[in-house]
Amino acid sequence: MVVLDTSVIIYRVKRREEIKENITGVTFVEYPAIVKYRKFYGNVLFPTVDDFLLAHKIQEELLKMGKPKTFADLLIASICINNSEELITKDKDFSDIAEVSNLKVKVVEG
């Protein structure tokens, strides 16, 4: 399936579009209005210990490259990887994460 990043969720809500894709617990916290959005039909994927451990490992690799990322982005990426989900985002930082991990990511404009 597919996970939408917070930036894409906000864009879709402003356009009053249906959201059938999943979100992570990070978006659940960053954009609380999503749980009351009547056109949200996806699931919330909450982080596990394995997600935190993978985020740590990814950050170690990014630090070696001189490209560290924010905690939220690392956790979102880890949740997607561990759940075999593709991430749709507007944030190009996820491309760096994909370079050092198994993250499937699609960066969209708009």
C-alpha positions in Angstrom: 0.0 0.0 0.0 1.0 3.6 0.3 1.7 6.1 3.1 1.2 9.8 2.7 3.5 12.3 4.4 2.0 15.2 6.4 2.6 17.7 3.6 0.6 15.7 1.1 -2.2 15.1 3.7 -2.5 18.8 4.3 -2.6 19.5 0.5 -5.3 16.9 0.0 -7.4 18.1 3.0 -7.3 21.7 1.7 -8.6 20.4 -1.7 -11.3 18.3 0.1 -10.0 15.1 -1.5 -10.6 11.6 -0.3 -7.7 10.0 1.4 -7.6 6.2 1.2 -3.9 5.9 1.8 -2.3 5.3 5.2 -0.5 7.7 7.5 2.1 7.3 10.2 1.8 8.1 13.8 4.0 11.1 13.1 1.3 12.7 10.9 -1.3 11.7 13.5 0.7 14.0 15.9 1.8 16.7 13.5 -1.7 17.2 12.0 -4.3 16.1 14.6 -7.2 17.3 12.4 -6.7 14.2 10.2 -8.6 12.0 12.6 -11.7 14.2 12.3 -11.5 14.5 8.5 -14.5 12.7 7.1 -12.9 11.7 3.9 -9.9 9.9 5.6 -10.3 6.2 5.2 -6.7 5.0 5.7 -5.0 3.5 8.7 -2.6 5.0 11.2 0.7 3.1 11.4 2.2 3.7 14.8 5.9 3.2 15.4 7.4 0.1 17.0 10.7 -0.5 18.7 12.0 -1.9 15.4 11.1 1.4 13.7 13.2 3.4 16.2 16.1 1.0 15.8 16.0 1.3 12.0 15.7 5.1 12.3 18.9 5.0 14.4 20.7 2.8 11.8 19.6 5.1 8.9 20.8 8.2 10.8 24.2 6.6 11.3 24.5 6.1 7.6 23.3 9.6 6.8 25.8 11.1 9.2 28.6 9.4 7.4 27.5 11.2 4.3 27.1 14.5 6.1 23.3 14.5 5.5 21.6 14.0 8.8 17.8 14.2 8.9 15.1 15.1 11.4 13.8 12.6 13.9 10.3 12.8 12.3 11.5 12.0 8.8 13.7 9.1 10.0 10.8 7.6 11.9 8.3 8.0 9.0 10.8 6.3 6.7 11.4 3.5 9.1 7.7 2.9 9.6 7.3 2.7 5.8 10.2 0.4 5.3 9.2 -2.0 8.1 5.6 -2.1 6.8 6.6 -2.5 3.1 4.8 0.7 2.2 5.7 3.3 -0.4 6.0 6.9 0.9 4.4 9.8 -1.1 5.9 13.1 0.0 6.7 16.6 -1.1 9.9 16.6 1.0 13.1 15.9 -1.1 15.0 15.0 2.0 13.5 11.5 1.8 15.5 10.9 -1.4 18.7 11.0 0.7 17.1 8.5 3.1 16.2 6.2 0.2 19.9 6.3 -0.9 21.0 4.5 2.4 17.9 2.3 3.0 15.2 0.3 1.4 12.7 3.2 1.4 10.4 3.3 -1.6 9.6 7.0 -2.0 7.9 9.1 -4.6 8.5 12.9 -4.3 5.6 14.9 -5.8 5.3 18.6 -6.7 2.5 20.8 -5.8 
